[in-house]
Amino acid sequence: MIRNVVVGTVKDGVTVDQMEEALAAIRGMSVPGVELTVVTGVDLGLREGNANFAITVDLADEDAYRTYDSDDEHNRIRRELFAPISASIQRIQIRL
C-alpha cells in the first residue's frame, strides 16, 4: 500500500472556508478503477510554525498512485482550488 502525504501552507488572507472547500473537493473525488482512502484536515494551531492543512491518500500500489496523480479531476482541483490559495505544498509517498 502507498500513502501519499501532502502538507501545505496558505497565502496571507486565505480563510479556513477556502481551505475546507479545496479539501472537500479532494475528499469527494473518485478516480475510475482506483480505490482511495482520503483523510484531510486544517491545522489546529497547537504548535507555532505548523503547515495549514494536510491530506493523506492511501492507494493499493504505485500504479494506483500514478493513475490518481495524473487524473484530470485531481489536476483540476489542484489547479483551480489549491494553487490560488497555497504558498507552498510538500508531498511524500511512503510504503505502508
C-alpha positions in Angstrom: 0.0 0.0 0.0 1.1 3.5 -0.8 0.3 6.5 1.4 0.6 9.9 -0.3 1.1 12.7 2.3 0.6 16.3 1.5 1.1 19.3 3.8 0.6 22.9 2.7 0.8 26.5 3.8 -1.6 29.1 2.5 -1.1 32.7 1.4 -1.9 35.6 3.7 -5.6 36.3 3.9 -6.8 32.8 3.0 -9.7 31.7 5.1 -10.5 28.3 6.7 -13.6 28.2 4.5 -11.3 28.4 1.4 -9.1 25.6 2.7 -12.1 23.5 3.6 -13.6 24.0 0.1 -10.4 22.6 -1.5 -10.1 19.8 1.0 -13.7 18.8 0.5 -13.1 18.5 -3.2 -10.2 16.1 -2.6 -12.3 14.1 -0.2 -15.2 13.9 -2.6 -13.2 12.9 -5.7 -13.2 9.5 -7.3 -10.8 8.0 -9.8 -12.2 5.3 -12.1 -10.7 2.0 -11.2 -8.8 3.3 -8.1 -9.8 2.8 -4.5 -8.9 5.9 -2.4 -8.9 6.3 1.3 -8.7 10.1 1.9 -8.2 12.0 5.2 -7.8 15.8 5.3 -7.7 18.4 7.9 -6.9 22.0 8.8 -4.2 22.6 11.4 -5.5 23.0 14.9 -2.8 25.6 15.7 -1.4 23.7 18.7 2.2 24.5 17.7 3.8 27.5 16.1 5.1 27.1 12.6 2.9 24.2 11.5 1.6 23.8 8.0 -2.0 25.0 7.5 -3.6 21.8 6.0 -2.8 18.1 5.4 -4.0 15.4 3.1 -3.3 11.7 3.2 -4.4 9.3 0.5 -4.0 5.6 0.7 -3.8 3.7 -2.5 -3.2 0.0 -3.3 0.1 0.3 -5.2 2.4 2.5 -7.4 0.1 2.1 -10.4 -2.9 3.3 -8.5 -0.9 6.3 -7.3 0.2 7.2 -10.8 -3.4 6.9 -12.0 -4.6 9.1 -9.1 -1.7 11.6 -9.7 -2.5 12.1 -13.4 -6.3 12.1 -13.1 -7.9 15.0 -14.9 -10.3 15.9 -12.0 -7.5 15.7 -9.4 -5.4 18.1 -11.5 -8.3 20.4 -11.9 -8.7 20.6 -8.2 -5.0 21.3 -7.7 -5.0 24.0 -10.4 -8.3 25.7 -9.5 -8.7 25.3 -5.8 -5.2 24.7 -4.3 -2.9 26.7 -6.5 -4.7 30.0 -5.9 -4.6 29.7 -2.1 -1.3 27.9 -1.5 2.1 29.4 -0.6 3.8 26.0 -0.5 2.9 22.4 -0.8 5.1 19.4 0.1 4.4 15.8 -0.8 5.9 12.4 0.0 4.8 8.9 -0.9 5.6 6.1 1.5 5.0 2.4 1.5 2.9 1.0 4.3 
